[in-house]
């Protein structure tokens, strides 16, 4: 955490690499490295580590939401659509107090708009309300 706070990204990545080498199945090491990659603006690497986390624990639906945002920020709208759709299909907005749902539907709508599917963009916007 200290290296990340100091913006010493190389050292932070080095620490994460050591953690992964010692315990490659440890999700915390990947989560920490994702934080570093995000701070560096390296969404592609964040996507790769998020994909590894999904391989380790595909039951954690929030991983799909996180990866969708990384795809979105990388302008990879097709993959973002797939992950937002999976995440939103699993989350029941009537039972989950999640203020991010609005933003997720809005981002999904933006993805659909960019790829030219205006009907699905409109549908996603309606669900965001």
C-alpha positions in Angstrom: 0.0 0.0 0.0 2.8 2.4 0.8 4.4 2.0 -2.7 1.0 2.7 -4.3 0.4 5.7 -2.1 3.9 7.0 -3.0 3.1 6.3 -6.7 6.1 4.1 -6.8 4.4 1.7 -9.3 7.4 -0.3 -10.2 8.0 -1.2 -6.6 4.3 -1.9 -6.0 4.2 -4.2 -9.0 7.4 -5.9 -7.8 5.7 -6.6 -4.4 2.6 -8.0 -6.2 4.8 -10.2 -8.4 6.5 -11.7 -5.3 3.1 -12.3 -3.7 1.8 -14.1 -6.8 5.0 -16.1 -7.1 4.6 -17.3 -3.5 0.9 -17.9 -3.7 -0.5 -17.9 -7.3 -4.0 -18.8 -6.2 -4.1 -15.8 -3.8 -6.8 -13.4 -5.0 -5.5 -10.5 -2.8 -2.3 -10.3 -4.8 -4.2 -9.9 -8.1 -6.6 -7.4 -6.5 -3.7 -5.3 -5.3 -2.0 -5.5 -8.7 -5.2 -4.4 -10.4 -5.2 -1.3 -8.1 -1.7 -0.5 -9.2 -2.5 -1.0 -12.9 -5.6 1.2 -12.6 -3.5 3.9 -10.9 -1.1 3.7 -13.8 -3.9 3.8 -16.3 -3.1 0.4 -17.6 -6.6 -0.9 -18.2 -5.4 -3.8 -20.4 -3.3 -5.3 -17.6 -6.2 -4.7 -15.2 -8.5 -6.7 -17.5 -6.0 -9.5 -17.6 -5.7 -9.7 -13.8 -9.5 -9.4 -13.4 -9.9 -12.3 -15.8 -7.4 -14.3 -13.7 -9.5 -13.5 -10.6 -12.6 -14.7 -12.4 -10.8 -18.0 -13.2 -10.0 -18.3 -9.5 -13.5 -17.3 -8.3 -16.1 -17.0 -11.0 -18.8 -16.9 -8.4 -17.9 -13.3 -7.4 -20.2 -11.4 -9.7 -18.6 -8.1 -8.8 -15.5 -9.2 -10.8 -17.6 -9.0 -13.9 -18.7 -5.5 -13.0 -15.1 -4.4 -12.4 -13.9 -6.0 -15.6 -16.7 -4.4 -17.5 -15.6 -1.0 -16.3 -12.0 -1.7 -17.3 -13.1 -2.8 -20.7 -15.3 0.4 -21.0 -12.4 2.6 -20.0 -10.3 0.8 -22.7 -13.0 1.5 -25.4 -13.6 -2.2 -25.7 -17.4 -1.9 -25.8 -18.2 -5.4 -27.1 -16.5 -7.0 -24.1 -17.9 -4.4 -21.7 -21.4 -5.2 -23.0 -20.9 -8.9 -22.3 -19.6 -8.3 -18.7 -22.2 -5.6 -17.8 -24.9 -7.8 -19.1 -23.7 -10.8 -17.1 -23.4 -8.7 -13.9 -26.7 -6.9 -14.3 -28.5 -10.2 -15.0 -27.2 -11.6 -11.7 -28.0 -8.5 -9.6 -31.6 -8.0 -8.5 -32.1 -4.2 -8.2 -35.2 -4.7 -6.1 -33.2 -6.6 -3.4 -29.8 -5.0 -3.6 -29.2 -1.5 -2.3 -26.5 -0.7 -4.9 -26.3 3.0 -6.1 -23.9 1.8 -8.8 -26.6 0.0 -10.7 -27.7 3.3 -12.3 -24.2 4.0 -13.4 -23.8 0.5 -14.7 -26.9 0.7 -16.8 -25.9 4.1 -18.1 -22.4 2.8 -19.1 -24.1 -0.2 -20.7 -26.4 2.2 -22.7 -23.3 4.1 -23.8 -21.7 0.9 -25.0 -24.7 0.0 -27.0 -24.9 3.5 -28.5 -21.2 3.4 -29.6 -21.7 0.0 -31.3 -24.8 1.3 -33.0 -27.5 -0.7 -31.2 -29.8 2.2 -30.3 -32.7 0.0 -29.3 -30.7 -1.7 -26.6 -29.1 1.6 -25.6 -32.6 3.0 -25.0 -33.6 -0.2 -23.1 -30.6 0.1 -20.8 -31.3 3.7 -20.2 -34.9 2.9 -19.2 -33.6 0.3 -16.7 -31.3 2.9 -15.2 -34.2 5.0 -14.1 
